[in-house]
Amino acid sequence: MSVLLSFDEFLAIEAAVDRKHEYVAGYVYALAGAGRQHNLIAARIIGRLIGPTEACGCQVFGSDMLVRAANDFGEVGYYPDVQIVCDPTDRHQLYTERPRIIVEILSDSTRRLDRGEKLETYTRMPSLQAYLIVWPDQRRIEHHWRQDEEWRLDVVVSDGVMALPCIDVELSLNEIYGPSTSR
């Protein structure tokens, strides 16, 4: 018989180990490390968004800050690649609960989870206004965004640009991937 962990027990274990894990309804899953392209894309996104984010009173976090949420299975704790939090009361030191924007950069091991379970979980969060799913190996982003109470999807490719009105920023694929070489 297996014993399920509470979220607080998970946090205590996470603080004591060197490797990051995600938490899903009492179960803990080890995360694989990210490669060069993955890290480069995350750094470019954070670099582009940090100024406008702070200018509107928000904070941007990288992949070491958990998001605490819930899905049909129970409570979850995920480490998104980038998140933006604008709620001044969302100040826990180890996790956020009310992000406005979440970015996940796909990898072979997370592709199904990022586009399935995490998409469903994140879009249930009342605070979330945009969820970006970024392909590391092609110039492609799924831009899920909330309009009123409905979720919309734009697929941005090539030299495309997406608006993030929730922080009043436009983000181009050239800023994320570097200049296009297809010209």
N, C-alpha and C positions, 0 to 999 in steps of 0.2 A: 504494500500500500504506500502510495506516495503522499507526502505532506505538502500542501500548497502554501506558498509564502504570502504574507500580506505585503502591501506596497511598502510599508515602513520597514519590514524585515528585509525586503529587497534592497532598500536604500542603505541599510546597515551593511549588508554584504557587499554592495557595490562600492562603498567607501573603503572597504578593507582589501580589495583586489586591484591588480594592475590593469586588467583587461575589462573593457566595457561590455555590458549585457543589456538586453532589452527584456521587459517584463510584460507578460500577457496572462492576465487572470490567474495569477499564482505561479506560473511557470517562468523560468529564466532561460534566456537564449544568448549564447555568446555571439558577439559581433566580430566579423572579419575586418581586418585593416583595409584602408582605402589606398588606392594606387596614386601615381603621379597625376594623371589627367583629372581624376576625381578631386584631388586636393587643389589643383590649379583652378578648376572651375569654381569650387566653393570659395576660394580666396578671392577670385575676381568678383563673384556675386557680393560677398561681404564688403569688399573694397568699394564697389559701386554704390551700395545701399547705405553704408554707415553714415555718411554725411547727411543725406536727406532724411534718414530715419531719426537721427538725433535732433535735426532741425525741427521736426514735428513732435518732439517729446517722447519718442519711442526708443527702444533698445534693440540692437541686433546681436544674436548669439550664434556661435558656431556649433559644431557637432559634439561638444562636451556638456551641453545643457539638455536635460531630459524635458520631454513634454509629457505631462500626466493627463490622461483622458480616460474615456470608457467606451467600450463597444458591446456587442451582443454577448460576448464571453465574460465580460467584467472589466475591471480596472486594468489599464495598460500604461507602460512607460516606454516611450520611444526616444531615440536620439536622432532627430532630423539633422540634415547637413547644415541648414541655416533656418533660423526663425526670427521673426520680428514680433516684439511684444510692445503694445501701446497702453495697456491698462496699468495705471500707477499702483494699483493694489496687488498686482501679480509680482510678488517680490521674494518668493522662496529662494533660498540659496542654491538648491540642487535641481529644481525643476520649475517649469512654467505650467500654467493651467489655462491661460487665455491668450494664446498667440494670435496675431492678426494675419501673418503670412508664414507659411512653412514651405521649405524647399527640400526636396529629396533628389539626390543624384543617383541614378540607377547604377547597379552593378549586376553581374550575372546572378549572384546569390540573393539579391534583394528585389529584382525586377517584379516578380509576381506579387510580393508583399507590398511594395510601394504603390503599385497600380491597383491593388485589390483591398486587402485588409486596412492598410494605412489610409488609403483614399476614403474608404467608408468611415473610418474612425474620425479622421480629421474633419471631414465635411459635416459631421454632426456637432462639432464644437461651435457654439453660438458666436464666439469672438472671431472665428476664422473668416477672412475675406478672400484669401487667395492661397492656392496650393499649386506649386510648380513642380513638375516631374521633368527632370533634366536628363537627356541622353548624353553620356560621356563620349561616345564613339561616333556621333553624328550631330549635325546642327539641328536639333529638334527639342522642343519643349512643349509639354502638355500644360497649358495654363488653365487650371480650373479656378473659376472666380464666381463669387456670389453677387447676384443682382436681386435685391430685395430678399426674398426667401428662396429663390431658385438658384441652382448651381448651373453655370454655363461652362463650356469648354471651347477654347481656341487652341489649335495646334499651330505653333509658330516654328517656321523652318527657314533655312538659308540665311538671309540677311534681315529677317523679320525683327519687329519691335513689338513689345507688349506693354500695355499701360497697367500700372499698379495704382489705381486711383485712391486706394485706401491709405497710401502714404504719398500720393501725388508725384509719382516717378514713372518715367518710361525706361524700360530696360531692353537693350538691343542684344541680339545674338552675337554681334561683333564684340560687345563688351564682355560677354560670357566666354566666348570661344576664341576670341582674337579675330583679326580681319579675315574675311573670306578669301580663299585662294581660287575660287571658281570663276573669276572674272577674266 
